[in-house]
């Protein structure tokens, strides 16, 4: 996964985010895991004040995992819209 995220380091804006978080490795900031892990991480971002969260399924993932990511994103978006 780290190799697939390395291209982010070519963008100054991403390098700044990485530096602000004390890392040079984009994989250190990736939220990777099963549905429960990712959902908990996204909730933590929201609780910390994030107002816009972009969720993507990395292109190196198999189709089933990408589908699970999209399904989770849809469920979380529905939950969030019910709360507002």
C-alpha positions in Angstrom: 0.0 0.0 0.0 2.8 2.4 0.8 4.2 2.3 -2.8 0.8 3.1 -4.1 0.5 6.2 -2.0 4.0 7.5 -2.6 2.9 9.7 -5.5 1.4 12.1 -2.9 4.9 13.2 -1.9 5.3 15.0 -5.3 2.6 17.6 -4.2 3.7 20.5 -2.0 0.3 20.6 -0.3 0.5 16.9 0.7 4.2 17.3 1.8 3.1 20.1 4.2 0.3 17.9 5.6 2.8 15.1 6.1 5.3 17.4 7.8 2.6 18.9 10.1 1.9 15.3 11.1 5.5 14.4 11.7 6.0 12.0 8.9 7.2 11.8 5.3 5.3 8.6 4.5 1.7 9.1 3.2 0.8 5.6 4.4 1.2 6.8 8.0 -1.8 9.0 7.5 -3.9 6.5 5.6 -6.9 5.0 7.4 -6.6 1.3 6.7 -8.5 -1.6 8.2 -11.8 -3.5 8.4 -15.1 -1.7 8.4 -15.2 -1.2 12.2 -11.6 0.3 12.2 -12.3 2.6 9.3 -15.7 3.7 10.7 -14.1 4.5 14.1 -11.3 6.4 12.5 -13.7 8.5 10.4 -15.8 9.2 13.5 -12.6 10.4 15.3 -11.9 12.7 12.4 -15.4 14.2 12.6 -15.2 14.5 16.4 -11.8 16.3 16.0 -13.6 18.9 13.8 -13.2 17.6 10.2 -16.0 19.1 8.1 -15.1 17.3 4.9 -13.8 13.8 4.7 -12.9 12.1 1.4 -13.0 8.4 1.3 -11.5 6.4 -1.5 -10.7 2.7 -2.1 -7.2 2.4 -3.3 -6.8 1.1 -6.9 -4.5 -1.7 -5.7 -7.3 -3.2 -3.7 -9.3 -6.1 -5.1 -12.8 -5.5 -6.4 -14.5 -7.0 -3.3 -12.5 -4.8 -0.9 -13.3 -1.7 -3.1 -17.0 -2.7 -3.0 -16.9 -3.0 0.8 -15.3 0.5 1.1 -18.0 2.0 -1.1 -20.7 0.2 0.9 -19.3 1.5 4.2 -19.0 5.1 2.8 -22.7 4.9 1.8 -23.8 3.7 5.2 -21.8 6.3 7.1 -23.1 9.1 4.8 -26.7 7.9 5.5 -26.0 7.9 9.2 -24.5 11.4 9.1 -27.4 12.8 7.1 -29.9 11.4 9.7 -28.0 13.2 12.5 -28.3 16.6 10.8 
